[in-house]
C-alpha cells in the first residue's frame, strides 16, 4: 500500500518503535526502584525472558510451520536453518530475504533483540542504586556504540546492530524514568499541551533521517510530559486502555500474521497495489488495525497469559527445589 498512501504517511507509524524503546527504559528504572527488594541480575533476566521469550518463540515456530505449508505466505520470509536458530536465540544477523537488514525471521522481533541487549546491560548494574542504574548502563551503551563504529568491521551484522543510534533511546527512556522518580516533572497545566506538541513534532519529522534527534528525542518529550500530566480518564476508558496495554505484546507479535492473511484476502478479491485506490488502501489499513487489536486481545487472553503463567510456575518450582537442596546441605 506504500505506492498508494506514500512513504511519508506510512512512516508516521514507525515512531511507535521509538516510543516503545523510551517506555522500556522508563519502565526498567521505575519498576526496579519501586520493588520491595532489588532483584539479582539472574532473577531480573529470568523474569524478563519469561515475559518475552515464550510468546516470541511460539510465534516464530508458527511462522516456520506457515512457511513449510505455504512458502511465500509471509512477505520476504525465508526458511533457513541458521536464520531460524539465530532468530530464536536473539542473535543479531542479516535477514536472508531482506538485503542488509539485521532482523530475525519474525521481523517485529528485531526490537526484542535490542530489548535483550538492554536487559543484559541493565542487569549488570541493577544493584548500583537509582543514579547508578541510569548512569552506568547509559555509559555502557554509548561506549559500546562508539567501539562498534570505530573498531568493528562496519559491514558485519553485530557492528551494525551495536552502532544503531536507536539503542540510545533506552538512555532517553531511563532519563525520563529517573526524572519521574526524583520529581523533576513539568507543570500539570502545561504538560498535556506539551505532550500534544511533542506528538505533532514526531509526525512532522517522521521523514527526517536523523531518527534519534527527531522521533527519539520528541518521543522522550512525549513520554515525559505524559507522565507529568497525570490525566484522569473515565472508568470505562481506563478499562479499555488497560486491556489494550495488557494485550499489546500479543498484538505486536501477532499482527504480522493478521496482515499476511488480510493481504491474501485482498488479493483473492482482485485488489493489488497496481489497481488499488485511496479508499481500498485506507480500508485495508483500518481492517488490519481492527483485526489486529481483536486477535491480539484473544491471543493474550487464551495463549500469552496461560503460557506465561505456566513458565513462571515452572521456574518458581525449580527455585524452590534448588533452595531446598541448598538448605539440606547447610
C-alpha positions in Angstrom: 0.0 0.0 0.0 3.1 2.3 0.1 2.6 3.4 -3.6 -1.0 4.5 -2.7 -0.6 6.2 0.6 3.0 7.3 0.2 6.1 6.6 2.2 5.8 9.7 4.4 2.3 8.8 5.5 3.3 5.2 6.4 6.4 6.5 8.2 4.2 8.1 10.7 3.6 4.7 12.3 7.3 4.0 12.7 7.7 6.3 15.6 5.7 3.8 17.7 9.0 1.8 18.0 10.7 5.0 19.3 8.0 5.4 21.9 8.3 1.7 22.7 12.1 2.0 23.5 11.6 5.1 25.5 8.9 3.5 27.6 11.0 0.4 28.0 13.9 2.4 29.5 11.4 4.3 31.7 9.8 1.0 33.0 13.1 -0.5 33.9 14.2 2.4 36.0 10.8 2.8 37.6 9.9 -0.9 38.3 13.2 -1.8 39.9 13.3 1.4 42.0 9.8 0.7 43.3 10.4 -3.0 44.0 10.5 -4.1 47.7 14.0 -5.5 47.1 16.4 -5.2 44.2 16.4 -8.5 42.3 19.7 -10.2 41.5 20.9 -9.9 37.9 20.0 -13.5 37.3 16.5 -13.2 38.7 15.9 -10.0 36.7 16.9 -11.6 33.5 14.9 -14.7 34.2 11.7 -12.6 34.8 12.3 -10.6 31.6 12.9 -13.7 29.5 9.8 -15.3 30.9 7.9 -12.2 29.9 9.0 -12.1 26.3 10.6 -15.3 25.1 7.8 -17.9 25.2 5.4 -15.9 23.0 8.2 -14.9 20.7 9.3 -18.5 20.3 5.7 -19.7 19.7 5.0 -17.1 17.0 8.4 -17.8 15.4 7.5 -21.6 15.3 4.1 -20.8 13.8 5.9 -18.8 11.1 8.1 -21.7 10.4 5.1 -24.0 10.1 3.4 -21.5 7.8 6.4 -21.3 5.5 6.6 -25.1 5.4 2.9 -25.4 4.5 2.8 -22.5 2.1 6.1 -21.0 1.1 5.8 -17.3 0.3 2.9 -16.7 2.6 4.9 -14.1 4.5 6.5 -11.3 2.6 10.3 -11.6 2.4 10.3 -14.5 5.0 12.9 -17.2 4.2 13.0 -20.7 5.7 16.7 -21.2 6.5 18.0 -23.3 9.5 20.7 -20.8 10.6 18.3 -17.9 10.3 15.7 -19.7 12.4 18.2 -20.7 15.1 19.8 -17.2 15.4 16.3 -15.7 15.5 15.2 -17.9 18.4 18.4 -17.1 20.3 18.1 -13.3 19.8 21.4 -13.2 17.9 21.7 -10.2 15.5 22.2 -11.4 12.0 21.3 -10.4 8.4 17.9 -11.4 7.2 18.4 -13.7 4.1 15.3 -12.3 2.5 15.9 -8.6 3.2 19.3 -7.3 1.9 21.4 -5.6 4.6 18.6 -5.8 7.2 19.6 -7.0 10.7 16.4 -8.7 11.5 15.1 -12.1 12.8 12.7 -14.3 10.9 9.7 -12.9 12.8 10.6 -9.3 11.7 8.9 -7.4 14.6 11.3 -9.4 16.8 14.2 -7.0 15.9 13.1 -4.8 18.7 13.2 -7.7 21.1 16.8 -8.3 20.2 17.5 -4.8 21.3 15.4 -5.4 24.5 17.6 -8.4 25.4 20.7 -6.3 24.8 19.4 -3.6 27.0 18.3 -6.0 29.7 21.7 -7.6 29.8 23.4 -4.2 30.3 20.8 -3.1 32.9 21.1 -6.4 34.8 24.9 -5.9 35.2 24.3 -2.6 37.1 21.0 -3.3 38.7 22.4 -3.1 42.3 24.2 0.2 41.8 21.4 2.5 43.1 18.9 4.7 41.3 21.6 7.0 39.9 24.0 4.2 39.1 21.2 2.2 37.3 20.9 5.2 34.9 24.5 6.3 34.5 26.3 3.0 34.2 24.1 1.3 31.6 23.8 4.6 29.7 27.6 4.9 29.6 27.9 1.2 28.6 25.5 1.7 25.6 27.4 4.8 24.5 30.8 3.3 24.8 29.8 0.1 23.0 28.2 2.1 20.2 31.4 4.1 19.8 33.5 0.9 19.8 31.2 -0.6 17.2 31.5 2.4 14.9 35.3 2.7 15.1 36.7 -0.7 15.8 34.4 -3.4 14.5 34.1 -4.2 10.8 31.3 -1.9 9.5 29.8 -4.5 7.2 29.1 -7.0 9.9 25.7 -7.6 11.4 26.9 -7.3 15.0 28.6 -3.9 14.3 25.5 -2.6 12.5 23.3 -3.7 15.4 25.5 -2.2 18.2 26.1 1.1 16.3 22.5 1.8 15.6 21.6 5.1 17.3 18.2 3.7 18.2 19.8 1.9 21.2 20.4 5.3 22.7 16.6 5.7 23.0 16.8 3.4 26.0 19.1 6.0 27.6 16.5 8.7 27.0 13.8 6.5 28.5 15.9 5.9 31.6 16.4 9.6 31.9 12.6 10.2 31.8 12.2 7.4 34.5 14.8 9.0 36.7 13.2 12.4 36.3 9.9 10.9 37.3 11.3 9.2 40.4 13.1 12.4 41.5 10.0 14.5 41.0 11.6 16.6 38.2 8.3 16.9 36.3 6.7 19.6 34.2 3.7 21.7 35.4 0.5 19.6 35.2 -1.2 22.6 33.5 1.1 22.7 30.5 2.1 19.1 30.3 -0.9 17.8 28.3 -0.4 20.6 25.7 3.4 20.0 25.6 2.7 16.3 25.1 0.4 17.1 22.2 3.1 19.4 20.7 5.7 16.6 21.0 3.4 14.2 19.2 2.9 16.7 16.4 6.7 17.2 16.1 7.2 13.4 15.8 4.7 13.3 13.0 6.2 16.3 11.3 9.7 14.9 11.4 8.8 11.3 10.6 10.7 11.5 7.2 13.8 13.1 8.6 16.9 10.8 8.5 18.3 11.6 12.0 15.9 9.4 13.9 17.5 9.8 17.3 17.3 13.5 17.4 13.8 13.7 15.9 11.5 10.8 16.7 13.7 9.6 19.5 14.0 13.0 21.3 10.4 14.0 20.7 9.2 10.6 21.9 11.1 11.1 25.1 9.5 14.5 25.5 6.1 13.0 24.8 6.5 10.3 27.5 8.0 12.9 29.9 5.0 15.3 29.5 2.6 12.4 29.5 3.8 11.1 32.9 3.9 14.7 34.2 0.3 15.4 33.3 -1.4 12.6 35.3 -4.5 12.9 33.1 -7.6 11.2 34.7 -9.8 9.1 32.4 -13.3 7.7 32.9 -13.5 4.2 34.4 -14.8 2.6 31.1 -11.9 4.2 29.2 -9.5 3.2 31.8 -10.5 -0.5 31.4 -10.2 -0.2 27.6 -6.8 1.3 27.8 -5.7 -1.3 30.3 -6.9 -4.1 28.1 -5.0 -2.6 25.1 -1.9 -2.3 27.3 -2.1 -5.8 28.6 -2.6 -7.3 25.2 0.0 -5.0 23.5 2.7 -7.6 23.4 0.5 -10.3 21.8 -0.8 -7.7 19.4 2.8 -6.7 18.4 3.8 -10.3 17.7 0.6 -11.5 16.1 -0.2 -8.5 13.8 2.2 -9.7 11.1 0.0 -12.8 10.7 -3.1 -10.7 10.5 -1.6 -8.5 7.8 -0.5 -11.6 5.9 -4.0 -13.1 6.0 -5.7 -9.8 5.1 -3.3 -9.3 2.2 -4.2 -12.8 0.9 -7.9 -11.9 1.1 -7.3 -8.6 -0.7 -5.5 -10.4 -3.5 -8.3 -13.0 -3.7 -10.9 -10.3 -4.4 -8.6 -8.9 -7.0 -7.2 -5.8 -5.2 -3.5 -5.2 -5.6 -1.1 -2.3 -5.4 -1.4 -1.8 -9.1 -5.2 -1.3 -9.1 -5.7 -0.1 -5.6 -7.2 3.3 -4.6 -7.0 5.5 -1.6 -10.4 4.1 -0.4 -9.3 0.5 -0.7 -5.9 1.2 0.8 -7.5 3.0 3.8 -10.0 0.2 4.2 -7.1 -2.3 4.2 -5.3 -0.4 6.9 -8.5 0.0 9.0 -9.3 -3.7 8.7 -5.8 -4.7 9.6 -5.9 -2.4 12.6 -9.2 -3.6 13.9 -8.5 -7.3 13.4 -5.0 -7.0 14.9 -6.4 -5.4 18.1 -9.1 -8.1 18.4 -6.9 -11.0 17.6 -4.1 -9.5 19.8 -6.5 -9.5 22.8 -7.7 -13.0 22.1 -4.1 -14.3 21.8 -3.2 -12.5 25.1 -6.3 -13.9 26.9 -6.1 -17.5 25.7 -2.4 -18.0 24.8 0.0 -15.5 26.3 -1.4 -15.3 29.8 -1.6 -19.1 30.2 1.8 -19.8 28.7 3.5 -17.1 30.8 1.8 -18.4 33.9 3.0 -21.9 33.3 6.6 -20.7 32.6 6.6 -18.7 35.8 5.2 -21.6 37.8 7.9 -24.0 36.4 10.7 -21.6 37.3 9.3 -20.9 40.7 9.1 -24.6 41.4 12.7 -25.0 40.2 13.8 -22.2 42.5 12.1 -23.9 45.5 13.7 -27.3 44.7 17.1 -25.6 44.4 16.5 -23.7 47.7 15.5 -27.0 49.4 18.7 -28.7 48.2 20.9 -25.8 49.4 19.1 -25.8 52.8 19.6 -29.5 53.1 23.3 -29.3 52.5 23.8 -26.5 55.0 
